[in-house]
């Protein structure tokens, strides 16, 4: 056994009974972190998927002792029963869509789940008790009518909820969708300059804060007519590919950098603006008010109201992870080829690749170390 460690970078997470349940970004793995002692437990893999498929979940939520995983790259909602340890699934309609067809937000209301299409063009109202699902397409049809082409997400992963009403910031223009989960009524509200596009929205208890995209300004909005704009510095505005999310955390609005290293923090009491160097693979506020973030070195931070922040290292011995996958009989192959999506994936080190290329693989030559090395060097 070696002591090589693999960082478990989290793509989506949720909370249930003292533990944080997570799915990794760069491979197929469901694991938990005990919030008392930081112990990591490897639980399972999403069925029917390979090891190295990245960004599998759109969102994660808990309902009635079940883990609900909305799709990002699949045409079904996966449901993991915490009690029985069994998986089930709920197929969804196939729509033409941009990107992966992901559903990036989930909200529970009146014992139903509302799944918000990010690149999938519908809101789903899922009633698992009665095994029914209603598809709400009109808001997306209205977006399509405003644009000659849909070339990005409708919404990213950060929305805001006030009681039975959702506020979702459009990634395609300067509108916020107001959606009532009781009546299904909706309204598009135009906010900010015509050239603005957004990537997330958060609520601080008094105001909404809307995250910028493509060089737009940060916008503070009172939910009615009053707005205040916070222009990005020129050195950030010029990077039109930079993406920020939006998250309220203990008196601060954090705009975590997802694909670069310039995060932004605004104090909601005095609107002071600070830029700091940090990139986050994960920064989210859960339904229970818990704020979870992770940095690229694997460090997980968990903060709840009036509870001291807890810091954990989300890493595991690589050999232990390999053994887990072998016991699950999950492969690194798709058809007759190696399946990989993320270059320099921590699970695709040469050592791991050679060990996982066992004799029952679909290609006999994969068991030859020299040929395996050549394949590895070609795909790096």
C-alpha positions in Angstrom: 0.0 0.0 0.0 1.2 3.5 -0.8 0.4 6.7 1.1 -0.4 8.7 -2.1 -3.4 10.9 -1.4 -6.2 11.9 -3.8 -8.0 15.2 -3.1 -11.8 14.8 -3.3 -12.8 18.0 -5.0 -16.6 18.4 -4.5 -19.0 19.3 -7.3 -22.2 19.2 -5.3 -23.1 18.5 -1.7 -26.0 18.4 0.8 -26.6 17.8 4.5 -28.3 14.9 6.3 -28.1 13.8 10.0 -24.8 15.3 11.0 -23.0 14.5 7.7 -22.2 16.3 4.5 -22.9 14.1 1.5 -20.8 14.9 -1.6 -20.2 13.9 -5.2 -16.8 14.7 -6.6 -16.1 16.8 -9.7 -13.7 14.7 -11.6 -14.9 11.2 -11.1 -17.9 9.2 -10.1 -18.0 9.0 -6.3 -20.5 9.6 -3.5 -18.9 10.1 -0.1 -19.8 11.6 3.2 -17.9 13.7 5.8 -18.9 13.4 9.4 -19.1 17.0 10.7 -18.0 16.0 14.2 -14.7 14.3 13.5 -14.1 14.8 9.8 -14.2 11.1 9.0 -14.7 10.3 5.3 -16.8 7.4 4.3 -16.9 6.2 0.7 -20.5 5.3 0.0 -21.3 4.4 -3.6 -21.1 5.4 -7.2 -23.9 6.7 -9.4 -25.2 3.6 -11.3 -24.6 3.1 -15.0 -21.7 5.5 -15.1 -17.9 5.1 -15.5 -15.2 6.1 -13.0 -13.9 9.2 -14.7 -17.1 10.9 -15.7 -16.8 14.5 -14.4 -19.5 16.9 -13.1 -22.2 14.2 -13.0 -24.7 15.8 -10.6 -26.6 18.9 -11.5 -27.6 19.4 -7.8 -28.2 17.4 -4.6 -31.0 17.6 -2.1 -32.5 15.4 0.6 -36.2 14.5 0.7 -37.9 11.9 3.0 -34.7 10.1 3.9 -33.6 10.0 0.2 -30.8 11.7 -1.6 -32.1 13.4 -4.8 -29.5 13.9 -7.5 -30.7 16.0 -10.4 -29.1 15.2 -13.8 -26.3 17.0 -15.5 -25.3 14.5 -18.1 -28.0 11.9 -17.9 -31.7 11.8 -18.8 -32.8 10.6 -15.3 -33.0 11.8 -11.8 -31.1 9.5 -9.4 -32.5 8.7 -6.0 -30.5 7.1 -3.2 -32.3 5.7 -0.2 -30.2 6.4 2.9 -32.1 3.6 4.8 -32.2 0.7 2.3 -28.9 1.8 0.5 -30.7 1.1 -2.8 -30.8 3.3 -5.9 -33.8 4.2 -7.9 -34.3 6.6 -10.8 -36.9 8.8 -12.4 -36.6 9.4 -16.2 -37.2 12.9 -17.5 -38.3 14.1 -20.9 -35.7 14.6 -23.6 -35.5 18.2 -24.9 -33.2 19.8 -27.4 -30.9 21.9 -25.3 -27.6 23.7 -25.2 -24.7 22.1 -23.3 -25.2 19.1 -21.0 -28.9 19.6 -20.3 -28.2 20.0 -16.6 -30.7 20.8 -13.8 -28.7 23.0 -11.4 -31.0 23.9 -8.5 -33.6 21.9 -6.4 -36.1 23.3 -3.9 -38.6 21.5 -1.7 -42.0 23.0 -1.2 -45.3 21.5 0.0 -43.7 18.0 -0.2 -42.8 18.5 -3.8 -39.5 19.1 -5.5 -38.9 21.9 -7.9 -35.9 21.2 -10.2 -34.7 24.3 -12.1 -33.3 23.6 -15.5 -29.9 25.3 -16.0 -29.3 24.2 -19.6 -32.4 22.0 -19.6 -35.3 24.1 -20.8 -37.9 23.5 -18.1 -38.7 23.7 -14.4 -39.8 20.3 -13.1 -42.4 19.9 -10.3 -41.7 16.4 -9.1 -44.2 14.6 -6.8 -42.5 11.4 -5.7 -45.3 10.4 -3.5 -47.7 10.2 -6.5 -45.0 9.4 -9.0 -45.8 12.4 -11.2 -44.0 15.2 -12.7 -45.2 18.5 -14.2 -43.0 20.3 -16.8 -43.1 24.2 -16.7 -41.7 25.3 -20.0 -43.2 28.8 -20.5 -40.4 30.8 -18.8 -37.9 29.2 -21.1 -40.0 29.7 -24.2 -40.1 33.4 -23.3 -36.3 33.5 -23.0 -35.9 31.8 -26.4 -38.2 34.5 -27.9 -35.9 37.2 -26.6 -32.8 35.6 -28.3 -32.0 34.4 -31.8 -29.8 31.7 -30.3 -29.4 30.1 -27.0 -25.6 29.7 -26.5 -25.2 29.5 -22.7 -27.1 28.4 -19.6 -30.4 29.8 -18.7 -29.4 29.7 -15.0 -26.4 28.6 -13.0 -26.5 26.9 -9.6 -27.1 29.9 -7.3 -30.7 31.1 -6.8 -32.5 32.8 -4.0 -35.6 31.6 -2.1 -38.0 33.7 -0.1 -40.8 31.5 1.4 -42.6 30.1 -1.6 -41.0 32.3 -4.2 -37.8 31.7 -6.2 -35.5 34.4 -7.7 -33.3 33.2 -10.6 -30.8 35.4 -12.4 -30.6 34.9 -16.1 -27.3 34.0 -17.6 -28.4 35.3 -21.1 -29.6 38.8 -20.3 -30.4 41.4 -17.6 -33.5 39.7 -16.3 -34.4 37.9 -13.0 -37.1 35.3 -13.0 -39.6 35.5 -10.1 -41.4 32.1 -9.8 -44.1 31.2 -7.2 -44.0 27.5 -6.3 -47.5 27.7 -4.9 -49.3 29.1 -8.0 -46.6 28.5 -10.7 -47.0 32.1 -11.7 -43.9 33.8 -12.9 -42.6 37.2 -13.9 -39.5 38.4 -15.7 -38.0 41.5 -14.0 -35.5 43.6 -15.9 -32.6 44.8 -13.7 -29.5 46.8 -14.6 -28.2 47.9 -18.0 -29.3 46.3 -21.2 -25.9 44.7 -21.9 -25.7 43.0 -18.5 -25.8 39.2 -18.0 -25.7 37.4 -14.7 -24.5 34.2 -13.2 -26.2 33.9 -9.8 -28.2 35.7 -7.1 -28.2 35.8 -3.3 -30.4 37.3 -0.5 -28.9 38.9 2.6 -32.1 39.4 4.5 -32.7 42.8 3.1 -31.4 43.0 -0.5 -30.6 40.7 -3.4 -27.1 40.6 -4.8 -26.6 39.6 -8.5 -23.3 38.1 -9.7 -21.8 39.4 -12.9 -20.9 37.6 -16.1 -19.1 38.8 -19.2 -17.8 42.0 -17.7 -21.1 43.1 -16.2 -21.5 45.0 -12.9 -22.4 43.5 -9.6 -25.9 44.6 -8.8 -27.5 45.2 -5.4 -31.4 45.2 -5.7 -34.0 45.8 -3.1 -36.5 43.5 -4.8 -38.5 46.4 -6.1 -37.1 49.4 -8.1 -34.0 50.4 -6.3 -30.6 49.2 -7.5 -27.0 50.0 -6.9 -24.2 49.0 -9.3 -20.7 47.9 -8.4 -18.5 48.1 -11.5 -15.7 45.5 -11.7 -12.2 46.9 -11.9 -10.9 47.2 -15.5 -8.4 44.3 -14.9 -11.4 42.0 -14.1 -13.9 43.5 -16.5 -11.7 42.7 -19.5 -11.8 39.0 -18.7 -15.2 38.3 -20.2 -14.9 34.6 -19.5 -14.5 35.0 -15.7 -17.4 33.5 -13.8 -18.6 34.3 -10.2 -21.3 32.7 -8.2 -23.1 34.5 -5.3 -23.5 33.4 -1.7 -24.4 35.1 1.6 -22.1 34.2 4.4 -22.4 35.8 7.9 -22.7 39.5 7.0 -20.8 39.2 3.7 -21.8 38.6 0.2 -19.2 36.4 -1.4 -18.8 36.2 -5.2 -16.6 33.1 -5.3 -14.4 32.7 -8.4 -15.1 29.4 -10.1 -12.8 29.4 -13.1 -10.1 31.9 -12.0 -8.6 33.2 -8.8 -10.1 36.6 -8.2 -13.0 36.3 -5.7 -14.9 39.3 -4.4 -16.3 40.0 -0.9 -18.8 42.8 -0.1 -19.8 43.8 3.5 -23.6 44.2 3.4 -23.5 46.8 6.2 -21.3 49.3 4.5 -21.0 48.0 0.9 -17.2 47.9 1.1 -15.7 45.9 -1.8 -12.7 43.6 -1.5 -11.0 41.4 -4.1 -8.9 38.5 -2.8 -7.0 35.7 -4.4 -8.9 32.4 -4.0 -10.5 30.0 -6.4 -13.3 27.7 -5.2 -14.4 24.4 -6.8 -17.4 24.7 -4.4 -19.0 27.6 -2.5 -22.7 27.1 -1.6 -25.3 27.9 0.9 -27.5 24.9 1.7 -31.3 25.1 2.5 -30.6 24.8 6.2 -28.4 28.0 6.1 -25.1 26.1 6.3 -22.4 27.5 4.1 -19.9 25.1 2.6 -16.8 26.0 0.5 -13.8 24.1 -0.7 -10.4 25.3 -2.0 -8.3 23.6 -4.7 -6.1 21.9 -2.1 -9.2 19.9 -1.0 -9.8 21.8 2.3 -13.5 21.9 3.2 -15.0 24.7 5.3 -18.4 24.3 6.9 -20.1 27.3 8.7 -23.5 27.5 10.2 -25.2 30.5 12.0 -23.8 30.9 15.5 -21.6 27.8 15.2 -17.8 28.0 14.8 -16.4 27.2 11.4 -15.2 23.7 10.9 -12.3 22.8 8.6 -11.7 19.4 7.1 -9.3 17.8 4.7 -11.2 16.1 1.9 -8.6 13.6 0.8 -8.2 9.8 0.9 -5.4 7.3 0.2 -5.4 6.6 -3.5 -5.0 2.8 -2.9 -8.2 2.9 -0.7 -10.1 4.6 -3.5 -8.9 2.1 -6.1 -9.9 -0.8 -3.9 -13.3 0.8 -3.4 -13.8 1.0 -7.2 -12.6 -2.6 -7.7 -15.2 -3.8 -5.2 -17.8 -1.8 -7.0 -16.6 -3.4 -10.3 -16.7 -0.1 -12.0 -14.3 0.4 -15.0 -12.3 3.1 -16.6 -13.5 2.0 -20.0 -16.3 3.1 -22.3 -16.8 0.6 -25.1 -13.3 -0.3 -26.3 -11.5 2.8 -25.2 -10.4 4.4 -22.0 -13.0 6.8 -20.7 -11.7 10.1 -19.5 -13.1 13.6 -19.5 -10.7 15.7 -17.3 -7.1 15.8 -18.3 -4.6 15.4 -15.4 -7.4 13.8 -13.4 -6.0 12.7 -10.0 -7.5 9.3 -10.6 -5.7 8.9 -13.9 -2.1 8.9 -12.7 0.1 6.3 -14.5 0.2 4.1 -11.5 -3.5 4.1 -11.0 -4.2 3.6 -14.7 -1.9 0.5 -14.9 -3.4 -1.0 -11.8 -7.0 -0.5 -13.0 -6.2 -1.9 -16.4 -6.8 -5.5 -15.3 -7.0 -8.7 -17.3 -10.8 -8.6 -17.7 -10.6 -5.3 -19.6 -11.9 -5.2 -23.2 -8.5 -4.7 -24.7 -5.9 -7.5 -24.1 -3.0 -5.1 -24.7 -4.2 -2.8 -21.8 -2.6 -5.3 -19.4 0.9 -4.7 -20.9 2.6 -2.0 -18.8 4.6 -0.6 -21.7 1.6 -0.2 -24.0 -0.3 1.2 -21.0 2.4 3.8 -20.5 2.3 4.8 -24.2 -1.5 5.2 -24.0 -1.1 7.3 -20.9 1.6 9.6 -22.5 -0.6 10.1 -25.6 -3.7 11.3 -23.6 -1.9 13.6 -21.2 
